[in-house]
């Protein structure tokens, strides 16, 4: 549905809810932005479609016929439109409040916060933020879902739809296209994974989201993916196929900057030309690259090559 149509339908609902008396089609035509005020036939067709769509969504539009008027009037009875009183147990309200805090990504935060706001507006007491409950707001739960592939994979799991993406193998620059039947998206030790059935390898596999390059595309129709009975997607990512050995990255750091890097470095050597050289321990090149790229022109990864390339990819992606 286009943004213009969505706004028109929303304006129509607001108009019919706010009016104290039924409005004729002509009055609606002039009161609601988005309707064609020139062509009568075009307006009638659009108005009929809008009424039908709103009714399909469960919004009751009453037609009121006044014997003193030639045209019928339209309105939405507030009692029929509003939801019944929502009652939640204290533990249920606490869970909703906690869930709204957890989602940090913008694509999910708006929906979560909006739902919580509606509950509060309806008189439902929700749990206070964890930080406020513990005093001072210093602690707050977060789920870091900055991986670009997260929204598409989350939707694919929900819609039970096959996905296809390019995936870079652990500890290498080899990128291959994978076609996967998604079973679940789970987090382990701060990293997000997709668990599912790899059609290319004809076996269940787990994929770290940070290793997915490019766009995630859907294949076929929704509803075709069936999760086998008894599958534990969390267990699938317990020991994913990845390199976990600790390695050392050599990073050039501009003098007088990046105190956090210096504090975490195993060693810092004073260099020349305004640059120092730091040694950082890491196990995941992508996580290191995300950190280094966020520091901009104040750092330069020198070694190893895969970590350096990971930073370059991120910077090129940001530029694009």
C-alpha positions, -999 to +999 in steps of 0.1 A: +000+000+000+014+034-010+021+061+016-004+084-001-032+058+001-023+050+037-025+086+047-059+090+029-074+060+047-061+072+080-076+106+074-109+091+065-110+071+097-101+102+118-128+122+100-156+096+105-146+091+141-145+128+149-177+139+134-208+143+156-232+137+128-231+116+096-213+131+067-223+129+031-199+117+004-196+152-009-187+165+026-161+138+030-147+146-004-139+182+007-129+173+043-104+144+037-071+152+019-063+129-010-096+128-028-101+140-063-121+172-062-125+175-099-138+142-113-171+130-097-168+095-111-131+090-100-140+101-065-169+077-062-148+048-073-120+057-049-144+063-020-161+029-025-127+012-026-116+029+006-149+020+024-145-017+014-109-018+024-116-003+058-144-028+064-122-057+054-098-044+081-126-047+106-134-010+109-172-005+110-185+023+088-221+030+094-244+042+067-271+065+080-301+074+059-319+106+069-354+110+053-347+148+050-315+143+031-310+131-005-277+113+002-268+089+029-244+099+056-213+080+069-197+078+104-178+054+126-193+047+160-166+050+186-181+023+208-179-002+178-144+009+168-126+009+201-111-022+216-125-036+248-107-030+280-073-047+281-065-064+314-030-079+320-016-097+349+014-079+365+039-105+351+024-101+316+027-063+317+063-067+329+072-089+300+057-064+275+076-035+291+108-055+290+103-065+254+098-029+243+131-020+260+151-048+244+145-040+208+171-014+197+169-016+159+149+012+144+127-011+122+115-029+154+118-001+180+090+020+165+065-009+166+075-019+201+074+015+216+041+023+198+024-008+212+036+001+247+024+036+244-011+024+233-012+001+263-003+029+287-028+052+270-055+026+276-048+025+313-026-006+314+003-003+339+035-016+323+067-023+340+092+005+345+125+004+327+150-019+343+175+009+348+149+030+367+139+001+389+176-005+398+182+032+405+197+059+383+190+042+349+226+030+346+216-005+333+193-013+304+188-044+284+196-042+247+196-065+217+222-054+192+207-061+157+228-038+136+235-066+111+220-054+078+206-089+071+186-091+103+153-076+092+150-097+060+159-129+077+135-122+106+107-116+081+116-148+062+114-169+093+081-154+102+067-159+067+083-194+063+100-183+031+132-195+015+161-170+013+192-166-008+224-146+001+261-145-004+281-158+025+317-154+033+333-185+049+350-183+083+387-173+081+387-167+043+376-143+016+357-170-003+321-159-009+295-183-020+258-181-027+237-200-002+200-209-005+185-216+029+152-227+044+152-205+075+142-221+108+151-194+133+172-163+140+189-166+174+216-147+194+246-163+211+273-144+230+263-111+213+263-124+178+233-132+156+229-165+136+205-179+111+197-216+116+181-235+088+184-261+060+211-254+034+198-266+001+232-265-015+248-288+012+216-307+018+221-304+055+212-282+085+236-253+089+240-221+111+252-189+095+265-159+113+247-127+101+279-106+101+293-129+074+264-123+050+274-099+022+250-079+001+212-082+000+191-111+013+165-121-013+135-143-010+129-173-032+094-187-040+062-181-021+056-177+016+046-207+037+067-234+020+093-238+048+085-264+074+106-266+106+112-303+114+097-314+147+121-315+175+146-291+160+164-269+186+178-239+167+197-227+197+216-259+199+224-256+162+244-224+169+260-238+200+291-248+181+289-231+147+315-237+120+337-208+126+372-198+137+373-188+174+411-188+179+423-155+192+445-135+168+464-102+169+457-072+147+482-045+141+465-011+140+479+024+134+464+049+157+466+087+153+485+102+183+462+119+208+431+099+198+413+066+204+420+063+241+396+032+242+418+014+216+449+022+236+434+009+268+424-024+253+456-029+233+481-055+244+509-032+234+512+003+220+544+015+203+552+051+197+556+057+160+565+085+137+547+110+116+519+114+142+509+078+144+513+050+170+511+013+165+488-009+186+483-046+189+447-057+195+435-092+202+404-104+182+387-135+170+361-122+145+374-099+117+339-085+111+334-073+147+369-058+147+361-041+114+328-026+127+347-011+156+376+002+135+353+016+108+334+036+135+366+054+144+370+069+110+403+084+099+419+080+133+428+044+128+442+021+100+443-017+102+477-029+089+475-066+095+461-093+091+448-089+055+413-103+062+407-078+089+420-050+068+397-060+039+368-063+062+373-026+072+376-016+036+344-033+027+325-016+055+339+018+045+330+013+008+295+002+019+291+033+039+303+054+010+278+037-014 
